[in-house]
């Protein structure tokens, strides 16, 4: 592995791009006049800041990553990059991203992005080995991107921004718990406490996954209520929400890894489909 490729891997590009995409969605929903270039700038800023947060996570967990099959071949566990090199890259990305958001949009957008970075890198990350509450803490920076995008477009945090935050915040729970169910053996080797207390793959955990997925359905109707988007996107969100919910009922019935895997893949599809529907319906 070359150093250039190692630096790129540190970014967790696909994950960072997904996060940045939802900030661009927030921007497009908040903007009075649509601009691809401005939406892409928000996305670039979000990508840089998210990449920086991901690197903090990997620096902190470099020894734990050696214990897990899915992370053992990352650049830091393999020793391809040193912690000092990773920190230098991390700070560079973070400063560039925050500077771009502050200069091209407004200081509040940069401040919220910095808050998200701190919550993810310095609070959520160490909590992963301490308590399952880490998922709730991690859901805050996880839910902030569309709110940040809205603020980039409008300059303020309105009720609409909180609606977009609420949907993405609630989505984090079935998403993360499904991943934790699928990767349970790996996570336990590293001492991560990601599943709800007491941390078992059982009916109690499956019921909580179902409950948070159920709450997504009424939440996804709020963009219609607050005139963020229209009826078609509300219908799309409800249909997607019901299909998502049915998968969680299947997990309650079987409590199998296969059912959790289906929820994990469904969660990857649910959010972009609903968010794209919101934007297309607005346009």
Secondary structure, 3 states (H helix, E strand, C coil): CCHHHHHHHHCCHHHHHHHHHHHHHHHHHHCCCCCHHHHHHHHHHHHHHHHHHHHHHHHHCHHHHCCCCCCCCCHHHHCCCCHHHHHHHHHHHHHHHHHHHHHHCCHHHHHHHHHHHHHHHHHHHHHCCCCCCHHHHHHHHHHHHHHHHHHHHHCCCCHHHHHHHHHHHHHHHHHHHHHHHHCHHHHHHHCCCCCCCCCCCCHHHHHHHHHHHHHHHHHCCHHHHCCCCCHHHHHHHHHHHHHHHHHHHHHHHHCCHHHHHHHHHHHHHHHHHHHHHHHHHHC
